[in-house]
Amino acid sequence: MKHQYIERNTRQVNTEQLYGNQAVQFLYSSIREQSPWLFRRLTSARVSRFLSYMNYCGILTDRMKDYLNLQLTLNINAGECVDPPDKMYSLRKIFERKIRYWQCRPMPNDPRAIVSPADSRVLFGSFAETSSIFIKGKFFDYEEMLGLNKKTWLAAFRDGDFAIFRLTPEKYHYNHTPVAGKVIDFYPISGSYHACNPNAVVSVVTPYSKNKRVVTIIDTNVDGGSHAGIVAMIEVVALMIGDIVQCYSENEYDNPLSVGTGMFIKKGMPKSLFRPGSSTVVLIFQKDRVRLADDITANMFYQDAESILSLGFDKSLVETDVKVRSYIGSAYEHKGSS
């Protein structure tokens, strides 16, 4: 079936080209069912690194010499890019391109606004059964996602809301900070390298909580913060994504810093880079601390768009295409501690 999404600015329904979809379907049906041992090997770090090298650095790149044509095929807006088109002469340079986000990705002025961490396709969800967007357990295991031993954060985010931002290969691959606040925890979690393609997600391998990922916990209830309580930003690797490079910068992309506990981060700044390719960012919010954008919530239930996720989970789940640093929610007025 087709996988469609809604373009936020125009409300147009578009059909996504799922790159490598046949391979993903073969991997997550035939191989997974008939040869579990081989499936585990194919989603391991070693195989993922090898496939990444072959696609982005190795012999397969020799077949794609015309990078200017490739940029047109991927519909990359050269006017947004820091480097001119002839400087993006490899797949890696195309995927790791920098953009003039300070000009082409405007950010709302409201200090309580929460912004998209990526150029991506987004879905909202909730862990609270009383919520209209309750989809607990469909995309990831809650305890596993944050870390089974992270009792403080498991308690803090209980019955909260979340947002899933899925990057596709043609997207800009830097992730930006969705809120302002103080980093109070930062930790990696080891895992597999499953694909994050919709067909892989509905195969119930819950890749977001099975894959290698980096968790950043941000306290926004500080001076200069977004006052949205505690927010978790989880960057998830995928098949052929070898690394998540932390490179926070407050001056365009200059003087990048590794993110760590105790650091204050401003909203909308470059934070990390998926190297190479595309993957997923998940934001988790505390209960009753954030109002998620009405238009994105409404789009999820749009009946005239076909979605693999809707079919696979038997619930209307239509993604909205959003730009990095665009509004996706706002903090509620809240009295008391976080």
C-alpha positions in Angstrom: 0.0 0.0 0.0 0.9 3.7 -0.3 2.3 5.5 2.7 1.1 9.1 2.7 1.7 12.1 4.9 0.3 15.7 5.2 2.5 18.7 4.3 1.9 21.0 7.2 2.0 24.4 5.4 -0.2 23.4 2.4 -2.2 20.6 4.0 -1.5 18.6 0.9 -1.5 14.8 1.1 1.7 13.5 -0.4 2.9 9.9 -1.1 6.3 9.1 0.4 8.9 7.2 -1.6 10.1 4.6 0.9 13.8 4.1 0.1 14.9 0.4 0.2 11.3 -0.6 1.1 11.5 -4.0 -0.7 14.7 -4.9 1.2 13.1 -3.8 4.5 9.9 -5.9 3.8 12.1 -8.9 3.0 14.2 -8.5 6.1 11.3 -8.0 8.5 9.1 -10.8 7.1 10.9 -13.7 5.5 14.3 -13.5 7.2 12.9 -12.5 10.6 10.4 -15.3 10.6 12.5 -18.0 8.9 16.0 -17.3 10.2 16.0 -15.4 13.6 19.8 -15.9 13.9 20.5 -14.3 10.6 18.0 -11.5 11.4 19.9 -10.7 14.6 23.2 -10.6 12.6 21.8 -8.3 9.9 20.6 -5.8 12.5 23.9 -5.8 14.5 26.3 -2.9 14.8 29.0 -4.6 12.6 26.6 -5.3 9.7 25.1 -1.8 10.0 28.6 -0.2 9.8 29.5 -2.3 6.8 26.3 -1.4 4.9 26.8 2.2 5.8 30.3 2.2 4.4 29.2 0.4 1.2 26.4 2.9 0.6 28.0 6.2 1.6 31.8 5.7 1.2 32.4 2.5 -0.7 31.9 1.0 -4.1 28.2 1.8 -4.4 29.0 5.5 -4.4 31.0 5.1 -7.6 27.8 4.4 -9.5 26.4 7.8 -8.5 29.0 10.2 -9.9 26.5 13.0 -10.8 25.9 14.5 -7.3 24.4 17.6 -8.7 21.7 15.4 -10.4 21.3 13.5 -7.1 20.7 16.7 -5.3 17.9 17.5 -7.7 16.5 14.0 -7.3 16.4 14.4 -3.6 14.8 17.9 -4.0 17.5 19.6 -1.9 17.1 23.4 -1.8 20.6 24.6 -2.6 19.6 28.1 -1.5 19.2 26.9 2.1 22.6 25.2 2.2 25.7 26.8 3.7 27.9 25.2 1.1 27.3 25.6 -2.7 26.1 22.5 -4.6 29.5 21.7 -6.1 31.0 21.4 -2.6 28.5 18.6 -1.8 30.3 16.1 -4.0 29.6 12.9 -2.1 26.6 11.1 -0.5 28.0 11.8 3.0 28.4 15.5 2.3 24.9 15.7 0.9 23.5 13.9 4.0 25.6 15.9 6.4 24.9 19.3 4.8 24.5 22.4 6.9 21.8 24.9 6.3 21.2 28.6 7.1 18.7 27.6 9.7 18.9 31.1 11.3 17.3 32.4 8.0 15.3 29.5 6.5 14.0 27.9 9.6 12.3 30.6 11.7 11.5 29.9 15.3 8.4 31.3 17.3 9.2 34.1 19.7 7.1 32.7 22.5 9.6 31.5 25.2 7.2 28.7 26.2 7.0 27.4 22.6 8.4 23.9 22.0 9.9 23.4 18.6 10.6 20.5 16.2 14.0 19.0 16.7 14.3 18.0 13.0 13.1 18.3 9.5 10.9 15.2 9.8 7.5 13.5 9.8 5.9 13.6 13.2 3.3 11.8 15.2 2.0 12.5 18.7 1.1 10.0 21.3 0.3 9.6 25.0 0.9 7.1 27.7 -2.3 8.1 29.5 -5.3 5.9 28.7 -7.7 8.8 29.0 -6.0 10.7 26.2 -7.4 10.8 22.7 -3.9 10.1 21.4 -3.2 7.1 23.6 -1.0 4.7 21.7 1.1 3.2 24.6 3.2 0.2 23.6 2.7 0.5 19.9 6.0 2.3 19.0 8.2 1.4 21.9 8.3 -0.1 25.3 8.2 2.7 27.8 10.5 1.3 30.5 12.9 0.0 27.9 13.0 3.3 26.0 14.3 5.4 28.9 16.3 2.5 30.5 15.1 -0.2 32.8 17.3 1.1 35.6 16.3 4.7 35.3 13.6 4.7 38.0 13.7 8.5 38.5 12.8 9.2 34.9 10.4 6.4 34.6 8.4 7.9 37.5 8.8 11.5 36.2 7.3 10.8 32.7 4.6 8.3 33.8 1.3 9.0 31.9 3.0 11.8 29.9 2.9 12.6 26.2 5.4 12.0 23.5 6.3 13.0 19.9 8.1 10.9 17.3 10.1 12.6 14.6 11.1 10.4 11.7 13.8 11.7 9.4 13.8 10.4 5.8 17.0 10.1 3.7 16.6 13.4 1.8 16.1 15.4 5.0 18.6 17.8 6.7 20.2 15.5 9.3 21.1 17.8 12.2 18.9 17.6 15.3 18.2 20.8 17.1 17.2 21.5 20.7 13.4 21.6 21.2 13.5 23.5 24.5 15.7 25.6 26.6 16.9 24.3 29.9 19.6 22.6 31.9 20.8 19.1 31.0 20.4 17.1 34.2 21.2 13.6 32.7 22.8 12.4 29.6 23.4 8.7 28.8 23.7 6.3 25.9 21.8 3.0 25.7 23.3 0.2 23.6 21.1 -1.8 21.3 20.4 -3.0 17.8 20.3 -1.2 14.4 16.8 -1.9 13.1 15.3 0.1 10.3 12.9 2.8 11.3 10.9 2.5 8.0 7.1 2.3 8.7 7.0 -1.3 7.6 9.7 -2.2 10.1 7.9 -0.3 12.9 4.6 -2.1 12.3 6.4 -5.5 12.3 6.4 -5.0 16.1 10.2 -5.0 16.6 9.7 -1.7 18.5 12.9 -0.3 17.0 12.8 3.0 18.9 13.4 1.2 22.2 15.5 -1.7 20.9 18.0 0.3 18.9 21.1 2.1 20.2 20.1 5.6 21.4 21.2 8.6 23.4 19.0 10.1 26.1 19.2 13.7 27.1 17.1 14.8 30.1 16.4 18.6 30.2 15.0 20.5 33.2 13.3 23.5 31.6 12.1 25.0 34.9 15.2 27.1 35.3 16.0 30.7 34.6 15.9 31.2 30.8 14.2 27.8 30.3 11.0 26.9 28.5 9.1 26.1 31.7 7.7 22.9 30.3 8.8 20.6 33.2 11.4 17.9 32.5 11.8 16.9 28.9 13.5 13.8 27.5 15.1 14.0 24.0 16.0 10.6 22.7 18.1 10.2 19.5 17.7 6.8 18.0 20.0 5.2 15.4 18.8 3.0 12.6 20.0 0.5 10.0 23.1 2.0 8.4 23.3 4.9 10.9 26.7 4.4 12.4 26.8 7.2 15.0 25.1 10.1 16.7 27.6 13.0 16.9 26.9 15.5 19.7 27.8 18.9 18.4 25.9 21.6 20.2 26.6 25.2 19.0 25.0 28.6 19.9 26.7 30.3 16.9 25.5 28.7 13.7 27.7 25.6 13.6 30.9 27.1 15.1 32.8 25.7 18.1 30.6 22.6 18.6 30.5 21.1 22.1 29.7 17.7 23.4 26.5 17.7 25.4 26.8 16.8 29.1 25.2 17.1 32.5 25.1 20.6 33.9 25.1 22.3 30.5 22.5 25.0 29.8 21.2 24.6 26.2 19.3 27.3 24.3 16.3 26.4 22.2 16.6 25.8 18.5 20.4 25.3 18.4 22.1 22.4 16.5 22.7 19.6 19.0 23.6 16.5 17.2 24.0 14.8 13.8 23.0 11.4 12.6 26.0 10.0 10.7 25.3 9.0 8.0 21.7 8.8 6.8 18.5 9.3 8.7 16.8 8.1 11.8 14.4 9.1 14.6 14.1 11.6 17.5 11.6 11.0 20.3 10.5 13.7 22.8 8.8 12.7 26.0 7.0 15.2 28.2 5.6 15.0 31.7 1.9 14.7 32.3 -0.1 17.9 31.9 2.9 20.0 31.2 2.6 20.5 27.4 -0.2 21.3 24.9 0.7 19.7 21.6 -0.1 21.5 18.4 -3.8 21.1 17.4 -3.2 20.9 13.6 -0.7 18.0 13.9 -3.0 16.2 16.3 -5.9 16.7 13.9 -3.9 15.5 10.9 -3.3 12.1 12.6 -7.0 11.3 12.2 -7.3 12.5 8.6 -9.3 9.7 6.9 -8.4 10.5 3.2 -4.7 9.7 3.7 -3.3 6.1 3.5 -0.8 5.2 6.1 1.1 2.0 6.7 1.1 2.9 10.4 -2.7 3.2 10.5 -3.1 -0.2 8.8 -0.5 -1.8 11.0 -1.7 -0.5 14.3 -5.5 -0.4 13.4 -5.7 3.2 14.5 -5.5 6.4 12.4 -1.9 7.5 12.5 -1.1 9.9 9.7 2.2 11.8 9.9 2.7 15.5 9.3 5.8 16.9 7.6 7.4 19.6 9.7 10.4 21.8 9.6 13.1 22.0 12.3 12.5 24.8 14.8 8.8 25.1 13.9 6.1 25.2 16.6 4.9 21.8 17.8 3.5 22.7 21.2 3.7 25.0 24.2 4.2 24.7 27.9 1.2 25.0 30.2 1.2 27.6 32.9 2.2 25.5 36.0 2.8 26.3 39.6 4.9 24.2 41.8 7.9 22.0 41.3 8.8 20.0 38.1 
